[in-house]
Amino acid sequence: LTSFHLDITFGDRKFSFQVTRKRSDVYCFTINGGTISAKVREQPDGSLYVTVGRLSQHLKGKEEALGLRLIIGAQTIMVPNVYDPSELRSDVNGKVVRYLHEEGTEIAKGDTFVELEAMKMIMSLKSPEAGKVSHALSAGSIVSAGELLAK
């Protein structure tokens, strides 16, 4: 793989890159007609040491349910997964107490669709858009943040 397209959505904006591998340790990123060259060295712990021009940074990345967590130097950046309003996901770790609508029921934007128990509290989650609800789990299921609850 020497060249590939990469889309990153961050802060409600989509960035489209063309990434080209020039050597085993050099990548070029093209965006908006400009090109940035970066030298990348993998470290024994799996992190990366990246040099762009005279600037060098230590970079670690971890995929999580809600997106990619990047640690660049001493700063942490969360790059969320592309938002899909048809997917109703948990934003907390917990347990599904009950769905508030039957399978296939039409729900409105802002309707509460499920109750989760987290840290002995019941939390109600609302639908970001209108549509027919299709349950992905059953009552009693343990969920992690970002896990699909319904479509």
ROROTI-126999 format. One line per field, with one value per residue: x, y, z of N, C-alpha, C, O in turn; residue number from 0. Coordinates in steps of 0.2 Angstrom, whole numbers, plus 2048, in hexadecimal, padded with zeros to 3 digits. Layout:
// residues N
nc1: c(X:...) .
nc2: c(Y:...) .
nc3: c(Z:...) .
cac1: c(X:...) .
cac2: c(Y:...) .
cac3: c(Z:...) .
cc1: c(X:...) .
cc2: c(Y:...) .
cc3: c(Z:...) .
oc1: c(X:...) .
oc2: c(Y:...) .
oc3: c(Z:...) .
k: c(NUM:...) .
// end
This chain:
// residues 151
nc1: c(804:805:7FF:7F0:7DF:7D9:7CD:7C9:7BE:7BC:7B7:7AB:7AF:7B5:7C3:7CD:7DA:7E8:7F2:803:80F:820:82D:833:832:82C:81F:813:807:7F9:7EF:7E2:7EA:7F7:806:80C:81B:81F:82A:82A:82C:82A:829:82F:824:819:815:817:824:824:82A:828:82F:838:832:82F:825:81E:813:804:7F7:7E6:7D9:7C9:7B8:7B0:7B8:7C8:7D6:7E2:7F2:7FD:80C:80A:7FD:7EC:7E1:7D1:7CB:7BC:7B1:7A9:79A:78A:77A:770:774:772:77B:783:789:78F:797:78E:77E:771:761:754:74B:742:738:72F:736:738:730:72B:735:737:742:74C:745:745:74D:753:758:766:770:77C:789:780:776:768:768:761:760:760:758:762:75C:74D:744:742:743:750:754:765:76A:765:75B:764:771:782:78B:797:79E:79A:795:789:778:76C:764) .
nc2: c(7FA:80A:816:81E:824:82F:833:83F:843:851:85C:860:861:85B:853:84F:845:841:834:82F:823:826:821:814:81A:826:831:839:846:84C:85A:865:86A:86C:864:85A:854:846:83E:82E:824:815:810:805:803:804:811:820:82A:839:844:853:85E:869:866:85A:84C:842:835:82C:821:81B:811:813:810:81B:822:828:829:834:837:844:849:852:854:84F:849:846:83D:83C:82E:82D:835:82E:830:827:81D:818:81B:816:821:81F:813:805:7FD:7F7:7FB:7FC:7FD:80A:80A:7FF:7F3:7F9:804:814:822:833:841:844:83D:832:823:818:811:812:80A:811:812:810:818:81D:821:82A:829:832:833:839:83C:83A:82A:818:80D:801:7F4:7F0:7E9:7E0:7E2:7E3:7E1:7E5:7F3:7FD:80E:815:80A:802:804:804:806) .
nc3: c(800:7FA:7F8:7FE:802:80F:81A:827:833:83D:84A:843:836:827:822:814:80F:804:806:804:803:803:806:811:81D:81B:818:80E:80F:807:805:801:7F6:7FB:801:80E:815:81F:82B:832:840:847:858:865:86E:866:864:85A:853:84C:840:839:82E:838:844:850:857:863:861:866:863:866:862:866:86C:869:860:85A:865:866:86C:86C:86F:87D:87C:87B:86F:869:85B:855:84F:83F:83F:840:83E:83E:846:857:865:874:880:88B:897:89C:8A1:897:89C:897:888:882:878:86D:861:851:852:84E:852:858:855:863:86C:87A:87A:880:890:89A:8A7:8B1:8BC:8C7:8C3:8BA:8A9:89C:88A:87C:86B:85D:851:847:844:840:84E:851:85B:861:86B:87A:889:898:892:892:88F:886:885:876:870:865:867:861:851) .
cac1: c(800:809:7FA:7E9:7DB:7D8:7C8:7C8:7B9:7BE:7B4:7A6:7B2:7B8:7CA:7CF:7E1:7EA:7F8:807:815:826:832:830:830:82A:818:811:800:7F7:7E8:7E1:7EF:7FD:809:811:81F:821:82E:826:830:827:82C:82E:81E:814:813:81A:828:823:82D:826:833:83C:82E:82E:820:81D:80C:801:7F0:7E3:7D2:7C4:7B1:7AE:7BD:7D0:7D9:7E9:7F6:802:810:807:7F6:7E7:7DC:7CC:7C8:7B6:7AF:7A5:794:785:774:76C:776:771:781:784:78E:792:797:788:77A:76A:75C:74E:74A:73B:734:72F:73A:735:72C:72E:736:739:748:74C:742:749:74C:756:75A:76C:772:783:78B:77A:771:764:768:75C:764:75B:75A:764:758:747:744:73F:749:751:759:76B:76B:75F:75B:769:777:787:78D:79D:79D:79B:792:783:772:766:764) .
cac2: c(800:810:81C:81D:82A:82F:838:840:848:854:863:861:862:855:854:84A:845:83B:832:82B:821:827:81C:80F:81E:82D:831:840:847:851:85C:86C:86B:86C:85E:85A:84E:844:838:82B:81E:811:80F:7FF:803:805:818:822:830:83C:84A:857:864:869:864:853:84B:83B:834:826:821:816:811:812:80F:822:825:827:82E:836:83B:847:84D:852:855:849:84B:841:83E:838:82A:831:835:82B:832:821:818:81A:818:818:826:81D:80C:804:7F7:7F8:7FA:7FA:801:80D:809:7F8:7F2:7FB:80A:81B:827:83A:844:847:838:82E:81C:812:813:80E:80B:812:814:80F:81E:81C:826:829:82B:835:832:83F:83D:836:824:812:80A:7F9:7F3:7EC:7E5:7DE:7E4:7E0:7E1:7E9:7F7:802:814:815:804:803:802:804:80A) .
cac3: c(800:7FA:7F8:800:804:816:81C:82E:835:843:84B:83E:830:824:81E:80F:80D:800:809:7FF:806:7FF:808:816:823:819:815:80B:810:802:807:7FE:7F1:7FE:803:814:816:826:82C:837:842:84C:85E:868:871:861:862:854:854:846:83E:833:82E:83E:84A:851:85C:865:860:867:861:868:860:86C:869:866:85B:85A:869:864:871:868:874:884:87B:879:86A:867:855:855:849:83B:843:83C:842:83E:84B:85E:868:87B:881:892:899:8A1:89F:894:8A0:893:882:883:872:86A:85B:84B:854:84C:858:856:857:86A:870:87E:877:884:897:89C:8AE:8B1:8C3:8CB:8C1:8B3:8A4:896:884:877:864:85A:84B:847:840:843:852:850:860:85F:871:87E:88F:89C:88F:895:889:887:882:86F:86D:862:86B:85D:84B) .
cc1: c(804:805:7F3:7E6:7D9:7D3:7C8:7C3:7BB:7BB:7AF:7A8:7B5:7BE:7CC:7D6:7E2:7F1:7FC:80D:81B:82B:82F:82F:82E:823:817:809:7FE:7F0:7E8:7E7:7F6:7FF:80D:814:820:825:82B:82B:82C:82B:82B:827:818:812:818:81E:827:826:82B:82A:838:838:82D:829:820:815:80A:7FA:7ED:7DB:7CE:7BD:7AE:7B2:7C4:7D2:7E0:7EC:7FC:806:80C:7FF:7F2:7E2:7D7:7C9:7C2:7B5:7AA:79E:78E:77F:76F:76E:775:776:781:78A:792:793:791:785:773:765:756:74E:743:736:735:734:736:731:72F:72F:738:73F:748:748:747:748:74F:758:760:76D:77A:784:784:775:76E:765:764:760:75E:75D:75C:75F:752:748:741:745:749:756:75F:76C:765:760:760:770:77C:78A:793:79B:79E:797:78B:77D:76C:768:75D) .
cc2: c(806:816:81A:824:829:835:839:845:84B:85B:865:863:85C:857:84E:84B:840:83A:82D:829:821:822:818:814:825:82D:838:840:84D:853:864:86E:86C:865:85F:853:84C:83E:835:825:81B:80F:808:7FE:803:80C:81A:829:833:843:84D:85E:864:867:85C:852:843:83A:82D:826:81B:816:80F:812:816:825:824:82C:82E:83A:83D:84B:84C:853:84F:84C:845:842:839:834:82F:830:833:82C:82C:81C:81B:817:81A:81D:825:816:80B:7FD:7FA:7F6:7F8:7FF:804:80D:802:7F9:7F5:801:810:81F:82E:83C:846:842:834:827:817:815:80E:80F:80C:815:815:815:81C:822:825:82C:82D:834:839:841:838:82F:81E:80F:803:7F8:7EE:7E8:7E3:7E1:7E0:7DF:7E6:7ED:7FC:808:813:80F:805:800:800:808:80D) .
cc3: c(800:7FA:7FA:802:80B:817:824:82F:83C:844:845:838:82D:820:81A:80D:808:804:805:803:801:800:80E:81D:821:816:813:80C:80B:804:804:7FA:7F4:801:809:814:81D:827:832:839:848:852:861:86B:86D:860:85C:856:84D:845:838:833:834:844:84A:857:85D:865:862:865:864:866:866:868:866:861:85C:85F:868:86A:86D:86D:87A:883:878:874:868:860:854:84E:846:83E:83E:840:843:843:852:862:870:87C:888:892:89D:89F:89C:899:89C:88D:883:87D:86F:863:855:84C:851:852:855:859:85F:86F:874:87B:87B:88B:898:8A4:8AE:8B8:8C7:8C9:8BB:8AF:89E:890:87F:870:861:854:84B:843:844:847:851:855:85E:865:875:885:893:898:892:88F:88B:883:87A:86C:86B:866:866:856:849) .
oc1: c(808:808:7F1:7E9:7D8:7D5:7C8:7C3:7BC:7BB:7AF:7A5:7B8:7BE:7CC:7D8:7DF:7F5:7FA:811:81B:82F:829:82A:82E:822:819:806:801:7EB:7ED:7E9:7FB:7FB:811:811:822:823:82A:82D:829:831:826:825:812:80E:81C:81C:82A:826:82A:82A:83B:83B:82B:829:820:812:80D:7F7:7F0:7D8:7CF:7BC:7AB:7B1:7C5:7D2:7E4:7EA:801:804:80B:7FB:7F5:7DF:7DA:7C6:7C3:7B7:7A7:79C:78E:77E:76B:76A:778:775:77E:78F:796:790:790:787:771:764:753:750:73E:731:73A:734:730:72D:735:72A:73B:742:743:748:74C:742:74D:75A:760:76C:77D:782:784:770:771:763:764:763:759:763:759:75F:751:74C:73F:74B:744:75C:75E:770:75F:766:760:775:77A:78C:794:796:7A3:797:787:77E:769:76C:75D) .
oc2: c(808:81B:815:829:824:83A:833:84A:847:85F:86A:865:858:85B:849:850:83B:83E:828:82E:81E:820:819:812:829:829:83D:83C:852:84F:867:874:86D:861:863:84E:851:839:838:820:81E:80D:805:7F8:803:80D:816:82D:830:847:84A:862:85F:867:859:855:83F:83E:828:82C:815:81B:80A:813:815:82A:81F:832:829:83F:83A:851:846:854:84B:851:83F:847:833:836:833:82A:835:828:82B:817:821:811:81F:81C:828:812:80F:7F9:7FF:7F0:7F2:805:800:80F:7FF:7FE:7F3:804:811:820:82E:839:84A:843:832:825:811:81B:808:814:807:81A:819:817:818:828:81F:832:829:834:83E:846:834:82F:81F:80F:7FF:7FA:7EA:7E3:7E6:7E3:7DA:7DD:7EC:7EA:7FE:808:810:80E:809:7FA:7FC:80C:810) .
oc3: c(805:7FB:7F8:804:80D:815:827:82C:841:840:843:833:831:81C:81D:80B:808:804:802:806:7FC:7FB:810:821:826:811:816:809:80C:804:805:7FA:7F1:802:809:813:821:823:837:835:84D:851:85F:86B:86F:85B:85A:85A:848:84A:833:838:835:84A:845:85C:858:867:860:866:864:867:869:862:861:85E:860:85E:868:86C:86B:86F:87D:887:874:876:867:85F:854:849:848:83F:838:845:847:845:854:863:871:878:88A:88E:8A2:89B:89F:89B:89D:88E:886:87E:870:860:855:847:851:856:84F:85D:860:875:871:87B:87A:88C:897:8A6:8AB:8BA:8CB:8CD:8B7:8B1:89B:890:87E:86E:862:851:850:83E:849:845:851:855:85A:864:873:887:893:89C:893:88A:891:87F:878:866:86D:868:868:856:844) .
k: c(0:1:2:3:4:5:6:7:8:9:10:11:12:13:14:15:16:17:18:19:20:21:22:23:24:25:26:27:28:29:30:31:32:33:34:35:36:37:38:39:40:41:42:43:44:45:46:47:48:49:50:51:52:53:54:55:56:57:58:59:60:61:62:63:64:65:66:67:68:69:70:71:72:73:74:75:76:77:78:79:80:81:82:83:84:85:86:87:88:89:90:91:92:93:94:95:96:97:98:99:100:101:102:103:104:105:106:107:108:109:110:111:112:113:114:115:116:117:118:119:120:121:122:123:124:125:126:127:128:129:130:131:132:133:134:135:136:137:138:139:140:141:142:143:144:145:146:147:148:149:150) .
// end
